[in-house]
């Protein structure tokens, strides 16, 4: 978190993930902070970064550094988040495995 704070000044969220006991790993992950007795903690850590702070090219450059400073038992994965200021918006979503791609139309 300290390294990301230096680079992005608060434009990120780091969450350890939890898996639903009844689900297939890693298809039913959610943040550990919202987990209950039906979920167990995992070694996966999601790094969500605000798209106004960086882009995928910079994340690809940061990834080896972040992986080298965390314990080897943790698995990092990244999400680039976009916030819309509009109250009403439309779009399309494409889901492929554990990846979701959102295409805003307005």
C-alpha positions in Angstrom: 0.0 0.0 0.0 2.9 2.4 0.8 4.4 1.9 -2.7 1.0 2.5 -4.4 0.4 5.5 -2.2 3.6 7.1 -3.4 2.8 6.4 -7.1 -1.0 7.0 -7.2 -1.9 9.3 -4.2 -4.9 7.4 -3.1 -6.3 6.3 -6.4 -6.4 2.6 -5.4 -7.9 0.0 -3.2 -6.2 -3.2 -2.0 -8.5 -6.1 -0.9 -7.6 -9.6 0.2 -10.2 -11.9 -1.3 -12.5 -14.5 0.2 -14.0 -17.5 -1.6 -17.5 -18.9 -1.1 -17.2 -22.4 0.5 -19.9 -23.7 -1.8 -18.4 -22.2 -5.0 -15.7 -23.3 -7.4 -12.4 -21.5 -6.7 -11.7 -18.8 -7.9 -15.0 -18.0 -9.5 -16.8 -16.7 -6.4 -14.4 -14.3 -4.9 -15.4 -11.2 -2.9 -13.4 -8.9 -0.6 -12.5 -10.4 2.8 -13.8 -7.3 4.5 -17.4 -8.4 3.4 -17.0 -12.1 4.1 -19.2 -14.1 6.5 -19.1 -17.7 7.8 -19.9 -19.0 4.3 -16.5 -17.8 2.9 -12.9 -18.5 3.7 -9.9 -16.2 3.2 -7.6 -16.9 0.1 -4.1 -15.8 -0.8 -5.5 -13.7 -3.7 -5.1 -9.9 -3.3 -7.0 -7.6 -5.7 -5.4 -4.2 -6.5 -8.1 -1.9 -7.9 -6.7 1.2 -9.5 -8.6 4.3 -10.6 -8.3 4.6 -14.4 -7.9 8.4 -14.1 -4.6 7.8 -12.2 -2.9 5.3 -14.6 -3.4 2.9 -17.5 -2.7 -0.8 -18.3 0.8 0.0 -19.7 1.8 1.5 -16.3 0.3 -1.4 -14.4 2.3 -3.9 -16.4 5.4 -1.9 -15.5 4.5 -1.8 -11.8 3.5 -5.5 -11.5 7.0 -7.0 -11.2 8.0 -4.5 -8.5 4.8 -5.2 -6.5 5.3 -8.9 -6.8 8.9 -8.6 -5.6 7.9 -6.8 -2.4 5.0 -8.9 -1.2 5.2 -12.4 0.3 5.4 -15.2 -2.3 2.3 -16.9 -0.9 0.1 -13.9 -2.1 -1.3 -13.8 -5.6 -1.8 -10.3 -7.0 -4.4 -9.5 -9.6 -5.3 -6.0 -10.9 -8.5 -4.2 -11.8 -8.7 -0.9 -13.6 -11.7 1.0 -12.4 -13.6 3.7 -14.2 -16.1 6.0 -12.4 -18.8 7.7 -14.4 -20.1 11.1 -13.2 -23.4 10.7 -15.0 -26.4 9.5 -13.1 -27.8 7.5 -16.0 -25.6 5.5 -18.3 -25.9 2.5 -20.6 -23.3 0.0 -21.7 -22.6 -3.6 -22.4 -20.6 -6.2 -20.4 -18.6 -9.1 -21.7 -17.8 -11.9 -19.3 -15.1 -14.4 -20.0 -14.1 -16.7 -17.2 -13.0 -14.6 -14.3 -12.6 -11.5 -16.5 -15.3 -8.8 -17.0 -15.0 -6.1 -19.6 -17.4 -3.2 -19.5 -18.1 -1.1 -22.6 -19.8 2.2 -21.7 -22.0 3.6 -24.4 -22.8 6.9 -22.8 
